[in-house]
Each structure stands twice: as structure tokens, then as C-alpha cells.
Amino acid sequence: MTMPVITALYAGILGFLGLVLASRVVQHRQKHRIALGDKGNEDMQRAMRVFGNFTEYVPMILLLIGFGEMLGAHKWLTHGLGASLVAGRLFHAWGLSKTSGTSLGRLLGVVLTWLALLVASAMLIWLALAQMGLAR
């Protein structure tokens, strides 16, 4: 079984991005003097949703990519999935930070993130079936 070093690289990059997004929530809390919740402040809500959306998708997709890497996924596919996830989260954070409505950044972010989720899920099912001798 292979150690998931490529996934670890992308997890580290995404860890830094998560820290930036979390610090933006804290900055908005200080700026608007909001200790808990959002108090109906749209800027606060947006910062919280950018970070919340990040935490809703990133851990699960990283697990899928990492398990795939450990089961022998091609390096180029693992890099492609990791890069898609990083780009998707960057685009989404940028797009959602600018507006709560539809934006090109938000759309690209969703598409790249969901693409990584879809491909990583399918890859993992295929690799698991192959390991069980049920697929070639």
C-alpha cells in the first residue's frame, strides 16, 4: 500500500487556505463587533459561509483522494484531483466573498469541486472493486 504523499501535499495547501478563510471570519467578527453568530450582518454571513462551505467539502474529498492514492491511483490522476480541489476552493472563496449571488468564481468553484468529488468517488469504487478482484 502506497503512502498518500501527493494527497498530503494538497492537504497542506488546503490547510493554509482554510487558515486564511478562518482568519477572515475572525477579522469580520472584530470589524463588526460580533462575538457569536452573525447578527444579521451580510458580510459576516458571507465570511462564515465561505469557511463553512470549505469545511463541508474539503475533508471528504481529501479522504477520497488519499484512499485512491493508497490503493494505487495514477500519480497524474491524484495530482489532477488535488489541483482541481484547490482551484475549486480558491475560485469559490473568491467568488462568494465578492457576492452572495451567482458569480463566475463561485460557478467555477462548484464545478471544479464537484468534478473532483465525482471523479474521486468513481475512482475509489473502481480501485476498491479491482482490489477485491471484481474489476480489471
N, C-alpha and C positions, 0 to 999 in steps of 0.2 A: 504494500500500500504506500502510495506517494504522500509525502508531507505537502500540505497545501500552501506552498511558499508564494505562488503567484496571487492566490486569494489573500494571503497575509499582506502583501504589498497594497492591494486595493482596500483592504480593511483599514490599514494605517492611513491611507489617503483620506478615506471616508471618515475616519476618526477625527482628523483635523477639520474637515468640513463640518462635522457635527459639532465640534467645539466652537467654531465660528458662528454657526446658527444658534447655538445655545447662548453664546455671549451677546448676540443681538437681542435675544429675549430679555436678558438682564439689562442691557442698555435701554431698551424701551421701558422696562419697569422703573428704572431710575429717572429717565426723562419725563415720564408721565406720572411718577409717584404712585405706582400701583404695586402693592405688595403681594396681592393674591388675586387670581382670576384676571379678567380683562377690563372690568368695569365699563363695558360697552365701547371701549376705545378701539377704533378700527385699526390703527397702527399696531396696537398691542395684539389684537386678534390675528392680524396678518403674520406678525413675527412668531406667534405661538403656533399657527398652522404650518408655517414653513418648517419649523423644527419638528412639529408633531408628525407631519407627513413624512419627513426624513426618517424618523424613528419607526414609523409604521412599515416602511418598505425595506430599508437597508438591511436590518438583521436577517430577515428571512431569505432575501436574495443572496446575501453573502454565504449563508449556510448552504443553500443550493449549489452555488458555485464551488464552495470548498469541498462539499461531498463529491461533486463531479470530478474535481481535480484529484481527490484521493482515490477515486475509482478509475482514474486513467484518462480523463478527458484530454484532448489535444491542447497543447500549450497555447496555440493561436486562438482556440475557442475560449479558453479560460481568460486570456487577455482581452479578447473581444467582449466577453460578458462583463468583466470588471470595468473596462473602459466605457462601455455603454451605460453601466450603472452610475459611474462617476459623472459622466457627461450629463446623463439624465437628471441627476440630483442637482448639479450645478445650474442647468437650464431652468429646472423647476423652481429652485430657490430664487434665482434672479427674476424669473417671470412673475412669480407670486408675490415677491417683495415689491414689485412695481405697481401691481393692481390686484384687486380681489376678483376681477372678472377674467375673461379669456385673454390670453396673450400668446405670442409666438413662443416665448421662452417656456411658459407653462405647458403648452401643447407639445413642444419638442421634449420637454422633461418627462411628461407622462408617456409619450410614445417610446422613448429610449428605455425608461424604467420598466414598462410593461413588456417590451421586447426582451429585455434581459430576464425578466420573470418567466415569460413564456418559453424562451429557448433553454434557460437553465432547468426548468421543470421537465421539459421534454427530454433533454439530455440526460438528466438524472434517472428518469424512468428507464430510458434505453440502456444506460450503463448498468443499472441495477438488474434489469432483466438479463443482460449479457453475462453478468457475474453469476447469475443463477442458472445459466445455460439455456435460457428461454429465448434469446435473441442473438443474432450474429452481428 
